[in-house]
Amino acid sequence: MEIERAREDALVAGVAGAATVAIALLSSFTAVASVATLPTLAPLAVYALYLFSRKGGPYGPYDTARNWAVAAALVGVAVLSVSVVA
């Protein structure tokens, strides 16, 4: 495995994991949001899509690890936003 590919995987996994933990902690310890288990895991689904979409290329100009990490973070924000409104 190339070291650059490992760094990209770690970036996306780290952001998805951090978003998942943040959702779980905010749901557990604050009265701001109450999120069920399945929506809490939504950022990890973005990471799974990233892993399964990276099977060989060619990759487009927008298919970067940074964009996948931003997508995972945005999914986490969306889950929290929906749970606060609901």
MODELLER restraints for C-alpha pairs under 7 A, 6 or more apart:
rsr = mdl.restraints
at = mdl.atoms
rsr.add(forms.Gaussian(group=physical.xy_distance, feature=features.Distance(at['CA:8:A'], at['CA:65:A']), mean=5.47, stdev=0.5))
rsr.add(forms.Gaussian(group=physical.xy_distance, feature=features.Distance(at['CA:11:A'], at['CA:69:A']), mean=6.82, stdev=0.5))
rsr.add(forms.Gaussian(group=physical.xy_distance, feature=features.Distance(at['CA:12:A'], at['CA:47:A']), mean=6.38, stdev=0.5))
rsr.add(forms.Gaussian(group=physical.xy_distance, feature=features.Distance(at['CA:12:A'], at['CA:65:A']), mean=6.23, stdev=0.5))
rsr.add(forms.Gaussian(group=physical.xy_distance, feature=features.Distance(at['CA:12:A'], at['CA:68:A']), mean=6.38, stdev=0.5))
rsr.add(forms.Gaussian(group=physical.xy_distance, feature=features.Distance(at['CA:12:A'], at['CA:69:A']), mean=4.66, stdev=0.5))
rsr.add(forms.Gaussian(group=physical.xy_distance, feature=features.Distance(at['CA:13:A'], at['CA:47:A']), mean=6.17, stdev=0.5))
rsr.add(forms.Gaussian(group=physical.xy_distance, feature=features.Distance(at['CA:15:A'], at['CA:69:A']), mean=5.81, stdev=0.5))
rsr.add(forms.Gaussian(group=physical.xy_distance, feature=features.Distance(at['CA:15:A'], at['CA:72:A']), mean=6.71, stdev=0.5))
rsr.add(forms.Gaussian(group=physical.xy_distance, feature=features.Distance(at['CA:15:A'], at['CA:73:A']), mean=6.53, stdev=0.5))
rsr.add(forms.Gaussian(group=physical.xy_distance, feature=features.Distance(at['CA:16:A'], at['CA:43:A']), mean=4.98, stdev=0.5))
rsr.add(forms.Gaussian(group=physical.xy_distance, feature=features.Distance(at['CA:16:A'], at['CA:44:A']), mean=5.43, stdev=0.5))
rsr.add(forms.Gaussian(group=physical.xy_distance, feature=features.Distance(at['CA:16:A'], at['CA:47:A']), mean=6.33, stdev=0.5))
rsr.add(forms.Gaussian(group=physical.xy_distance, feature=features.Distance(at['CA:16:A'], at['CA:69:A']), mean=6.93, stdev=0.5))
rsr.add(forms.Gaussian(group=physical.xy_distance, feature=features.Distance(at['CA:16:A'], at['CA:72:A']), mean=5.31, stdev=0.5))
rsr.add(forms.Gaussian(group=physical.xy_distance, feature=features.Distance(at['CA:16:A'], at['CA:73:A']), mean=6.62, stdev=0.5))
rsr.add(forms.Gaussian(group=physical.xy_distance, feature=features.Distance(at['CA:17:A'], at['CA:44:A']), mean=6.69, stdev=0.5))
rsr.add(forms.Gaussian(group=physical.xy_distance, feature=features.Distance(at['CA:19:A'], at['CA:43:A']), mean=6.44, stdev=0.5))
rsr.add(forms.Gaussian(group=physical.xy_distance, feature=features.Distance(at['CA:19:A'], at['CA:73:A']), mean=6.00, stdev=0.5))
rsr.add(forms.Gaussian(group=physical.xy_distance, feature=features.Distance(at['CA:19:A'], at['CA:76:A']), mean=5.46, stdev=0.5))
rsr.add(forms.Gaussian(group=physical.xy_distance, feature=features.Distance(at['CA:20:A'], at['CA:40:A']), mean=5.90, stdev=0.5))
rsr.add(forms.Gaussian(group=physical.xy_distance, feature=features.Distance(at['CA:20:A'], at['CA:41:A']), mean=5.97, stdev=0.5))
rsr.add(forms.Gaussian(group=physical.xy_distance, feature=features.Distance(at['CA:20:A'], at['CA:43:A']), mean=6.04, stdev=0.5))
rsr.add(forms.Gaussian(group=physical.xy_distance, feature=features.Distance(at['CA:20:A'], at['CA:76:A']), mean=6.88, stdev=0.5))
rsr.add(forms.Gaussian(group=physical.xy_distance, feature=features.Distance(at['CA:23:A'], at['CA:40:A']), mean=6.03, stdev=0.5))
rsr.add(forms.Gaussian(group=physical.xy_distance, feature=features.Distance(at['CA:23:A'], at['CA:76:A']), mean=6.93, stdev=0.5))
rsr.add(forms.Gaussian(group=physical.xy_distance, feature=features.Distance(at['CA:23:A'], at['CA:80:A']), mean=6.70, stdev=0.5))
rsr.add(forms.Gaussian(group=physical.xy_distance, feature=features.Distance(at['CA:24:A'], at['CA:40:A']), mean=6.33, stdev=0.5))
rsr.add(forms.Gaussian(group=physical.xy_distance, feature=features.Distance(at['CA:26:A'], at['CA:33:A']), mean=6.57, stdev=0.5))
rsr.add(forms.Gaussian(group=physical.xy_distance, feature=features.Distance(at['CA:27:A'], at['CA:33:A']), mean=5.14, stdev=0.5))
rsr.add(forms.Gaussian(group=physical.xy_distance, feature=features.Distance(at['CA:27:A'], at['CA:34:A']), mean=4.87, stdev=0.5))
rsr.add(forms.Gaussian(group=physical.xy_distance, feature=features.Distance(at['CA:27:A'], at['CA:35:A']), mean=5.69, stdev=0.5))
rsr.add(forms.Gaussian(group=physical.xy_distance, feature=features.Distance(at['CA:32:A'], at['CA:84:A']), mean=6.34, stdev=0.5))
rsr.add(forms.Gaussian(group=physical.xy_distance, feature=features.Distance(at['CA:33:A'], at['CA:80:A']), mean=6.74, stdev=0.5))
rsr.add(forms.Gaussian(group=physical.xy_distance, feature=features.Distance(at['CA:33:A'], at['CA:83:A']), mean=5.59, stdev=0.5))
rsr.add(forms.Gaussian(group=physical.xy_distance, feature=features.Distance(at['CA:33:A'], at['CA:84:A']), mean=5.04, stdev=0.5))
rsr.add(forms.Gaussian(group=physical.xy_distance, feature=features.Distance(at['CA:34:A'], at['CA:83:A']), mean=6.16, stdev=0.5))
rsr.add(forms.Gaussian(group=physical.xy_distance, feature=features.Distance(at['CA:35:A'], at['CA:83:A']), mean=6.00, stdev=0.5))
rsr.add(forms.Gaussian(group=physical.xy_distance, feature=features.Distance(at['CA:39:A'], at['CA:79:A']), mean=6.57, stdev=0.5))
rsr.add(forms.Gaussian(group=physical.xy_distance, feature=features.Distance(at['CA:42:A'], at['CA:75:A']), mean=6.80, stdev=0.5))
rsr.add(forms.Gaussian(group=physical.xy_distance, feature=features.Distance(at['CA:43:A'], at['CA:72:A']), mean=4.85, stdev=0.5))
rsr.add(forms.Gaussian(group=physical.xy_distance, feature=features.Distance(at['CA:43:A'], at['CA:73:A']), mean=6.98, stdev=0.5))
rsr.add(forms.Gaussian(group=physical.xy_distance, feature=features.Distance(at['CA:43:A'], at['CA:75:A']), mean=5.82, stdev=0.5))
rsr.add(forms.Gaussian(group=physical.xy_distance, feature=features.Distance(at['CA:43:A'], at['CA:76:A']), mean=5.75, stdev=0.5))
rsr.add(forms.Gaussian(group=physical.xy_distance, feature=features.Distance(at['CA:46:A'], at['CA:72:A']), mean=5.57, stdev=0.5))
rsr.add(forms.Gaussian(group=physical.xy_distance, feature=features.Distance(at['CA:50:A'], at['CA:68:A']), mean=6.71, stdev=0.5))
